[in-house]
């Protein structure tokens, strides 16, 4: 019986090795200007 | 650390530190809860022992006890079979060994690393093109666009110097962002156009890519504005609160007339001309309309599909401030909003809600998640006369004045305070499951709620956590129903 389904996500531990370029959008600029939405951002490199 | 919850018919388990996301059956859900109690207790004891394993807990015996409890709980069902329980436990252990469950937080040493590595680099400016407005919204955090000061507009010379300042201080950053903000930026539209033309004339030579955004109340939107924005702005933020009576309660002109009827047709034309994308309808909900889902439905009926609806930011004594009594209503609205998104997906009429937009596979890296929004360091606001503040919400608060676009940042004490903001600098965030999604939250909200940029705006935290739970549930549903 399959008890667990794992959804594919970006591995945050791995992102420590290839992240940190700083080219991603500043979160507060994108929509609301009043509450940070870092979770809602995309990585510029992962987009490519 | 894990976070588990039930929503939308799913049993959801988030492995906080790896970002892994699982949908599990009831048996797994209960076993994981039992094991989390053991592992988190072990971790607490280890941390009290300077991070070294203290070996005081017999994890194996305690785990067996959890499995035995499951036999009792699920007796008489398929899941009560000891073999099935063991198989389920083995699947959980497999995920643990693969680093996808009960992952420990090893990121604290990296906190501040991104900011240290990019110290002095600026990549985004909020240009206060106009400290004046043609509306007189009582809930405006910018005190009707004047930021507690005098009416002012930015000259081309100041704006040009701001863009030069950005280029000079952007290091190796290629993507530079500039938001035209106010007040109402379209009250100084010629300068907006001239500044964009200037930036476009030098960006290639400088090896930069400018991304412009515009935030407007819509009153002055015309064909010229639409053509310009569609050509030059990667995103536009259009202020609309939803229902006419809700919008017109606060968003009035200086004669007290509501603005809804004037701006809605303009926004519809604007959005249509943009091909229905790269915009956000940005609403504010207050104590007067905690049932903000009704406003979202109105926006959908008006033909808008890219939506952002935000809780009001205001002083403690402001009558529009959300209250403790509003909180359960707002939380329920967020859940119903998630249900509405799923329903509209099924009907082939999807829409976007900014805070539910989570890219599971291509979201931010861990450095970004632990270091926050960059206010005061890589992101600053520029006043019409060229002063620099940590972000648009601090403009007018003199103690946060960082410097100016001519001499750069002079108030390094304030900048250092912002540079030190990260998820580990706030004690309350250390053990919060949502810390790698909010990155410690908004410094301005924290300051206005607690008097410190390193405080915690608890009301905002509750709303944020609910939004993330709903966003993950919607993402899971979409994953299963592609």
Boltz contact constraints between the chains, C-beta under 6 A:
constraints:
  - contact:
      token1: [A, 3]
      token2: [B, 25]
      max_distance: 6.0
  - contact:
      token1: [A, 3]
      token2: [B, 28]
      max_distance: 6.0
  - contact:
      token1: [A, 3]
      token2: [B, 88]
      max_distance: 6.0
  - contact:
      token1: [A, 3]
      token2: [B, 91]
      max_distance: 6.0
  - contact:
      token1: [A, 4]
      token2: [B, 22]
      max_distance: 6.0
  - contact:
      token1: [A, 4]
      token2: [B, 24]
      max_distance: 6.0
  - contact:
      token1: [A, 4]
      token2: [B, 28]
      max_distance: 6.0
  - contact:
      token1: [A, 4]
      token2: [B, 91]
      max_distance: 6.0
  - contact:
      token1: [A, 5]
      token2: [B, 23]
      max_distance: 6.0
  - contact:
      token1: [A, 6]
      token2: [B, 22]
      max_distance: 6.0
  - contact:
      token1: [A, 7]
      token2: [B, 21]
      max_distance: 6.0
  - contact:
      token1: [A, 7]
      token2: [B, 476]
      max_distance: 6.0
  - contact:
      token1: [A, 7]
      token2: [B, 479]
      max_distance: 6.0
  - contact:
      token1: [A, 8]
      token2: [B, 361]
      max_distance: 6.0
  - contact:
      token1: [A, 9]
      token2: [B, 19]
      max_distance: 6.0
  - contact:
      token1: [A, 9]
      token2: [B, 20]
      max_distance: 6.0
  - contact:
      token1: [A, 9]
      token2: [B, 21]
      max_distance: 6.0
  - contact:
      token1: [A, 9]
      token2: [B, 360]
      max_distance: 6.0
  - contact:
      token1: [A, 10]
      token2: [B, 19]
      max_distance: 6.0
  - contact:
      token1: [A, 10]
      token2: [B, 361]
      max_distance: 6.0
  - contact:
      token1: [A, 10]
      token2: [B, 363]
      max_distance: 6.0
  - contact:
      token1: [A, 12]
      token2: [B, 18]
      max_distance: 6.0
  - contact:
      token1: [A, 12]
      token2: [B, 19]
      max_distance: 6.0
  - contact:
      token1: [A, 12]
      token2: [B, 366]
      max_distance: 6.0
  - contact:
      token1: [A, 13]
      token2: [B, 18]
      max_distance: 6.0
  - contact:
      token1: [A, 15]
      token2: [B, 365]
      max_distance: 6.0
  - contact:
      token1: [A, 15]
      token2: [B, 366]
      max_distance: 6.0
  - contact:
      token1: [A, 16]
      token2: [B, 366]
      max_distance: 6.0
  - contact:
      token1: [A, 19]
      token2: [B, 365]
      max_distance: 6.0
  - contact:
      token1: [A, 19]
      token2: [B, 366]
      max_distance: 6.0
  - contact:
      token1: [A, 19]
      token2: [B, 367]
      max_distance: 6.0
  - contact:
      token1: [A, 20]
      token2: [B, 114]
      max_distance: 6.0
  - contact:
      token1: [A, 20]
      token2: [B, 367]
      max_distance: 6.0
  - contact:
      token1: [A, 22]
      token2: [B, 118]
      max_distance: 6.0
  - contact:
      token1: [A, 23]
      token2: [B, 175]
      max_distance: 6.0
  - contact:
      token1: [A, 26]
      token2: [B, 124]
      max_distance: 6.0
  - contact:
      token1: [A, 26]
      token2: [B, 177]
      max_distance: 6.0
  - contact:
      token1: [A, 26]
      token2: [B, 374]
      max_distance: 6.0
  - contact:
      token1: [A, 26]
      token2: [B, 379]
      max_distance: 6.0
  - contact:
      token1: [A, 27]
      token2: [B, 373]
      max_distance: 6.0
  - contact:
      token1: [A, 28]
      token2: [B, 373]
      max_distance: 6.0
  - contact:
      token1: [A, 29]
      token2: [B, 124]
      max_distance: 6.0
  - contact:
      token1: [A, 29]
      token2: [B, 177]
      max_distance: 6.0
  - contact:
      token1: [A, 29]
      token2: [B, 179]
      max_distance: 6.0
  - contact:
      token1: [A, 29]
      token2: [B, 213]
      max_distance: 6.0
  - contact:
      token1: [A, 31]
      token2: [B, 280]
      max_distance: 6.0
  - contact:
      token1: [A, 31]
      token2: [B, 308]
      max_distance: 6.0
  - contact:
      token1: [A, 31]
      token2: [B, 354]
      max_distance: 6.0
  - contact:
      token1: [A, 32]
      token2: [B, 308]
      max_distance: 6.0
  - contact:
      token1: [A, 32]
      token2: [B, 310]
      max_distance: 6.0
  - contact:
      token1: [A, 34]
      token2: [B, 310]
      max_distance: 6.0
  - contact:
      token1: [A, 34]
      token2: [B, 313]
      max_distance: 6.0
  - contact:
      token1: [A, 35]
      token2: [B, 442]
      max_distance: 6.0
  - contact:
      token1: [A, 36]
      token2: [B, 373]
      max_distance: 6.0
  - contact:
      token1: [A, 36]
      token2: [B, 442]
      max_distance: 6.0
  - contact:
      token1: [A, 38]
      token2: [B, 364]
      max_distance: 6.0
  - contact:
      token1: [A, 38]
      token2: [B, 439]
      max_distance: 6.0
  - contact:
      token1: [A, 39]
      token2: [B, 358]
      max_distance: 6.0
  - contact:
      token1: [A, 39]
      token2: [B, 437]
      max_distance: 6.0
  - contact:
      token1: [A, 40]
      token2: [B, 357]
      max_distance: 6.0
  - contact:
      token1: [A, 41]
      token2: [B, 364]
      max_distance: 6.0
  - contact:
      token1: [A, 42]
      token2: [B, 359]
      max_distance: 6.0
  - contact:
      token1: [A, 42]
      token2: [B, 362]
      max_distance: 6.0
  - contact:
      token1: [A, 43]
      token2: [B, 362]
      max_distance: 6.0
  - contact:
      token1: [A, 43]
      token2: [B, 364]
      max_distance: 6.0
  - contact:
      token1: [A, 43]
      token2: [B, 365]
      max_distance: 6.0
  - contact:
      token1: [A, 46]
      token2: [B, 362]
      max_distance: 6.0
  - contact:
      token1: [A, 47]
      token2: [B, 362]
      max_distance: 6.0
